[in-house]
Amino acid sequence: MVVGKYAEREVLVFGIGDYVICGNKGVCTVESITTLNITGVDKEREYYILKPLYMAGSTVYVPVDSPKESMRKVLEREEAEKLIKEIPNIPLLVITNDKLSEQMYRECIRTNDCEDLVRIIKTIYMRKQKRIQAGRKVTAVDAKYFHMAEENLYGELAVALNISRKEVEDYIVEVISGK
């Protein structure tokens, strides 16, 4: 589907009802594509009006001609299943300096890439196990980014697999363990 005056430009084009990943908002539904009648906003510029699936009452406005990196389609079911099967082979993040871990996590979150989210979850899970064995607590930074990565990944996989977010972790364990 090509929209309005941006038809000649190379932009990602989404349709009404499409599920997309948008920045740190997670899974969103494209509600409409329109211009905005807001003071200070270009009245000719078209915007996607997005409703985040897991943030009730929230609305996101994204220019149709925004960079490709700002939005992408949610994984297809086959892509989600392939990703889950690959989880054991996805490498951990290499953190050589604990003081730089937050920066590394933030960069991975920013990519909105499912493999990067898996890397964060696996890395922090292993770090958590080591800290617990050493009698130490999980760091606040690790807890924060583990939660963010899980929310983003599980939200997208839930939509792709047509299951609830609560079912995603059990589904992953089931697939990986071969049950």
C-alpha positions as CSV (number, residue, x, y, z in Angstrom):
1,M,0.0,0.0,0.0
2,V,1.4,3.4,-1.0
3,V,0.3,6.5,1.0
4,G,-0.2,10.1,-0.2
5,K,2.6,12.4,-1.2
6,Y,5.3,10.1,0.1
7,A,4.6,7.5,-2.6
8,E,7.8,8.3,-4.5
9,R,10.1,8.1,-1.5
10,E,11.5,4.9,-0.3
11,V,9.7,4.6,3.1
12,L,8.2,1.7,4.9
13,V,4.5,1.8,4.4
14,F,2.1,0.2,6.8
15,G,-1.6,-0.3,6.5
16,I,-4.4,0.4,9.0
17,G,-4.7,-2.6,11.3
18,D,-1.0,-3.7,10.8
19,Y,1.0,-4.7,13.9
20,V,4.3,-2.8,14.1
21,I,7.1,-2.4,16.5
22,C,7.7,1.3,17.2
23,G,10.7,2.4,19.3
24,N,10.3,1.7,23.0
25,K,6.5,1.5,22.7
26,G,6.6,-2.2,21.7
27,V,3.9,-3.7,19.6
28,C,1.4,-1.1,18.2
29,T,-1.6,-1.3,15.9
30,V,-1.8,1.2,13.1
31,E,-5.1,3.0,13.8
32,S,-5.0,5.5,11.0
33,I,-2.8,7.4,8.6
34,T,-3.6,11.1,8.5
35,T,-2.4,14.7,8.8
36,L,-2.5,16.4,12.2
37,N,-4.4,19.5,13.0
38,I,-2.1,20.6,15.8
39,T,-0.5,24.0,16.2
40,G,3.2,24.0,15.2
41,V,2.9,20.8,13.2
42,D,3.1,20.7,9.4
43,K,-0.5,20.3,8.2
44,E,0.7,18.6,5.0
45,R,2.8,15.9,6.7
46,E,1.1,12.5,7.1
47,Y,1.4,10.5,10.3
48,Y,0.7,7.0,11.4
49,I,-1.5,7.0,14.5
50,L,-0.4,4.1,16.6
51,K,-2.0,2.4,19.6
52,P,0.4,0.5,21.7
53,L,-1.0,-2.9,22.5
54,Y,0.3,-3.2,26.0
55,M,0.0,0.5,27.1
56,A,-3.7,1.2,27.5
57,G,-4.7,4.8,26.7
58,S,-1.5,5.7,24.9
59,T,-1.2,7.0,21.4
60,V,1.9,7.4,19.3
61,Y,2.3,9.7,16.3
62,V,5.0,8.8,13.7
63,P,5.6,10.7,10.5
64,V,5.0,8.5,7.4
65,D,8.3,9.7,6.0
66,S,10.3,8.9,9.2
67,P,13.5,6.8,9.0
68,K,13.0,3.1,8.4
69,E,14.7,2.3,11.7
70,S,11.9,3.9,13.7
71,M,9.2,1.2,12.9
72,R,9.1,-2.3,11.5
73,K,6.5,-5.0,11.0
74,V,6.0,-7.6,13.8
75,L,7.6,-10.9,13.1
76,E,5.6,-13.4,11.1
77,R,4.8,-16.7,12.8
78,E,7.4,-18.6,10.9
79,E,10.1,-16.0,11.8
80,A,9.1,-16.2,15.5
81,E,9.3,-20.0,15.5
82,K,12.7,-19.9,13.8
83,L,14.0,-17.3,16.3
84,I,12.8,-19.5,19.3
85,K,14.5,-22.6,17.9
86,E,17.7,-20.5,17.5
87,I,17.7,-19.2,21.0
88,P,20.3,-21.8,22.3
89,N,22.7,-20.7,19.5
90,I,22.3,-16.9,20.0
91,P,25.5,-15.7,21.7
92,L,25.6,-13.8,25.0
93,L,26.7,-10.2,25.1
94,V,30.4,-9.8,25.8
95,I,30.6,-7.4,28.8
96,T,34.2,-6.7,29.6
97,N,33.5,-3.8,32.0
98,D,30.4,-3.9,34.3
99,K,30.3,-0.1,34.2
100,L,29.5,-0.2,30.5
101,S,26.8,-2.9,30.8
102,E,23.9,-0.4,30.8
103,Q,25.2,1.3,27.7
104,M,25.4,-2.0,25.9
105,Y,21.9,-3.0,27.1
106,R,20.5,0.3,26.0
107,E,22.0,0.0,22.5
108,C,20.5,-3.5,22.2
109,I,17.1,-2.3,23.3
110,R,17.3,0.6,20.9
111,T,17.7,-1.7,17.9
112,N,14.3,-3.4,18.4
113,D,15.9,-6.5,17.1
114,C,14.6,-9.8,18.6
115,E,18.0,-11.4,18.6
116,D,19.4,-8.5,20.6
117,L,16.6,-8.9,23.1
118,V,17.4,-12.6,23.4
119,R,21.1,-11.7,24.0
120,I,20.1,-9.3,26.8
121,I,17.9,-11.9,28.5
122,K,20.4,-14.7,28.2
123,T,23.3,-12.5,29.4
124,I,21.5,-11.1,32.4
125,Y,20.1,-14.5,33.3
126,M,23.6,-15.9,33.4
127,R,24.9,-12.9,35.3
128,K,22.0,-13.3,37.8
129,Q,22.9,-17.0,38.4
130,K,26.5,-16.1,39.1
131,R,25.6,-13.3,41.5
132,I,23.1,-15.5,43.4
133,Q,25.7,-18.3,43.7
134,A,28.2,-15.7,45.1
135,G,25.5,-14.6,47.6
136,R,24.9,-11.3,45.9
137,K,21.8,-9.6,44.7
138,V,20.9,-8.8,41.1
139,T,21.9,-5.3,40.1
140,A,19.1,-2.7,39.5
141,V,20.5,-2.1,36.0
142,D,20.3,-5.8,35.2
143,A,16.8,-6.1,36.6
144,K,15.6,-3.1,34.7
145,Y,16.9,-4.2,31.3
146,F,16.0,-7.8,31.8
147,H,12.4,-6.7,32.4
148,M,12.4,-4.3,29.3
149,A,13.9,-7.0,27.0
150,E,11.3,-9.6,28.2
151,E,8.4,-7.2,27.8
152,N,9.5,-6.2,24.3
153,L,10.4,-9.8,23.1
154,Y,7.4,-11.5,24.7
155,G,5.0,-8.9,23.5
156,E,6.1,-9.3,19.9
157,L,6.3,-13.1,20.1
158,A,2.8,-13.2,21.6
159,V,1.4,-11.3,18.6
160,A,3.4,-13.4,16.1
161,L,2.3,-16.7,17.6
162,N,-1.2,-15.6,18.5
163,I,-0.9,-16.5,22.2
164,S,-0.9,-14.4,25.3
165,R,2.2,-12.8,26.7
166,K,1.9,-15.0,29.8
167,E,2.1,-18.1,27.6
168,V,5.3,-17.0,25.7
169,E,7.9,-18.1,28.2
170,D,6.3,-21.6,28.6
171,Y,6.1,-21.9,24.8
172,I,9.8,-21.0,24.4
173,V,10.8,-23.6,27.1
174,E,8.6,-26.2,25.5
175,V,10.1,-25.6,22.0
176,I,13.7,-25.5,23.2
177,S,13.4,-28.6,25.4
178,G,11.8,-30.5,22.5
179,K,8.7,-31.4,24.5
